[in-house]
């Protein structure tokens, strides 16, 4: 499967995920996306956002970066 549509930078990927979360909050049920699935996406987006913020901070370390990578991989 091609990932050409996916932005290459994490910040851009997170922005895309936030946009999709907003769209699904409004239209998900009409597209047969369950409320539970939308809630799960929200949890993943929040976790990825938190980890990316920590990974970009001056206080980051190898563990923080690894957790960010892990959170990003769950997308």
ABEGO torsion letter per residue (X at the ends): XBAAABBABAAAAAAAAAAAAAAAAAAAAAAGBBAAAAAAAAAAAAAAAAAAAAAABAABBAAAAAAAAAAAAAX
